[in-house]
Amino acid sequence: MIILESTGHYHLPVTRFLEDHNYLFVVVNPMLSYQAKKASS
């Protein structure tokens, strides 16, 4: 499992590569990951 933060359109080539090679991945909104990190500390 690969977890990526969404970076506007810059993550699209990476996700395209991962899809083409059948990797399992999740793209996370950076604001959600920041909030989750803040809540866990």
Rosetta blueprint (number, residue, H / E / L):
1 M L
2 I E
3 I E
4 L E
5 E E
6 S L
7 T L
8 G L
9 H L
10 Y L
11 H L
12 L H
13 P H
14 V H
15 T H
16 R H
17 F H
18 L H
19 E H
20 D H
21 H L
22 N L
23 Y L
24 L L
25 F E
26 V E
27 V E
28 V E
29 N L
30 P H
31 M H
32 L H
33 S H
34 Y H
35 Q H
36 A H
37 K H
38 K H
39 A H
40 S H
41 S L
